Amino acid sequence: MQNSDVLIRNATIVNEGRQFAGYVLISGQKIMEVGEGEPPTAIDCRLIDATGLLLLPGIIDCHVHFREPGVTHKADISSESRAAVAGGVTSFFEMPNTQPQTVTLELLEQKMELAAEKSLANYSFFLGASNDNIEEIVNADPHMVCGVKVFFGASTGNMLVDKFSTLEEIFKRSPIPVAAHCEDEATIRANTGLMKDKYGEDVPVVMHPFIRSAEACYRSSELAVSLARMYNTRLHITHLSTAVELGLLSNSLPLEQKRITAEVCTHYLWFCDEDYARLGTRLKVNPAVKSASDRAALLQGLIDNTVDIIATDHAPHLAGEKDATYFKAPSGTPLVQHSLPAMMQMVKQGKMELVTLVEKMCHAPATCYSIEKRGYIRPGYFADLVLVNPDAKATVAKENILYKCGWSVFEGTTFDNRVEKTFVNGHLAYNDGVINDTIKGLRITFDR
């Protein structure tokens, strides 16, 4: 045994479709042993009594925006990874719309170096697609890069890929998964014109789902799916927001055999268009949060395996930036600290089984992206683990929000569960409100 060995005992382990009382032995960065009941022999190591606690694999959030480099007044890798581990998130994939935009492999490696110095959680970064960087995409190392992000709609910056020939080349030649933001730009522009004709510059935020409409989402997703089928591309559709898009997906194959997968984000499962009246532009995200019937359909899509992953699209902005008129307020909301508690709350409300939560937030991201030795509680895997108290109450308030932007759409919400401890590669990064940042996370690698 090593001095760093840890034995978590008396836990309720939730893993691979099962829930059972047992123990996990951690040695160094890895899980050494997983068992039911009590450990067979006395072990000389640090003991953690997890009586009354749930032991889950660490959450893998495959869709975040941590804003570094270039937009660090809103967030940075250090601040947001601290919020992540406080929320039970042990690994993240970050998006390319930073400044400069991550559209070359050299810039991608620079972000990896930043994360190695600053991130408490494990990390990977998407390469961004543009109209003229196909050679960068083709030369990406499938073992070291999570995927390429393609903006079918101009959600952020000028990364819109609007040349069909370029899209064809990406879908035909990419050696890494294609993650697609699907909103049809022409539809959005037409809807924006209609709203401006009616309201001028004072468009109410409740019109957001009419501007960035279900039709805009479907048209774009349909194009992405048709290209993926044409070229047998490994396509992942990000942040589904509509019921109608579910018709483009299938649950006829197990996840490991799917070539087309999709994610939904926490806010599309928790909120609907009725919440704009209360939250205003703080709920302005792209794609837009839509109707209660869309929300119900997305939840059902998760349960029946039409939808594969729960992510966050964590996208912080300063409160002063968000609290502006509709066109001036940027889209995006911070979520990485509160996604697991929110989804646990939905489990307690009977909307989802706990094993489904673990499948969609831990196992499925690992399977979908072929992550090496993460996402499951298995011997030989990295000890990315989270202990959750399923009966403790925790109210979201400014004093316990760790986002650099300092606010949350969940402010004032009391969750009937609380993240107690988070292990990243065997390191206790978060312990009952205290963060230990002495050891940083690792670069995620992929079995491709």
Secondary structure, DSSP 8 states (H G I E B T S, - for coil): --TT-EEEEEEEEEETTEEEEEEEEEETTEEEEEEESS-SS---SEEEE-TT-EEEE-EEEEEE---TTT-TTT--HHHHHHHHHHTTEEEEEE-S-SSS---SHHHHHHHHHHHHHH-SSEEEE-EE--TT-HHHHHT--TTT---EEEESS--STT-B---HHHHHHHHHH-SS-EEEE---HHHHHHHHHHHHHHHTT---GGGHHHHS-HHHHHHHHHHHHHHHHHHT--EEEEEE--SGGGGG---SS-GGG-SEEEEEEHHHHH--GGGHHHHGGGG--SS----HHHHHHHHHHHHTTSS-EEE--B----HHHHSS-TTTS-S-B--TTTHHHHHHHHHHTTSS-HHHHHIIIIIHHHHHTTBSS-SS--TTSB--EEEEETT--EE--GGG--STT---TTTT-EES-EEEEEEETTEEEEETTEE--SS---B--B--
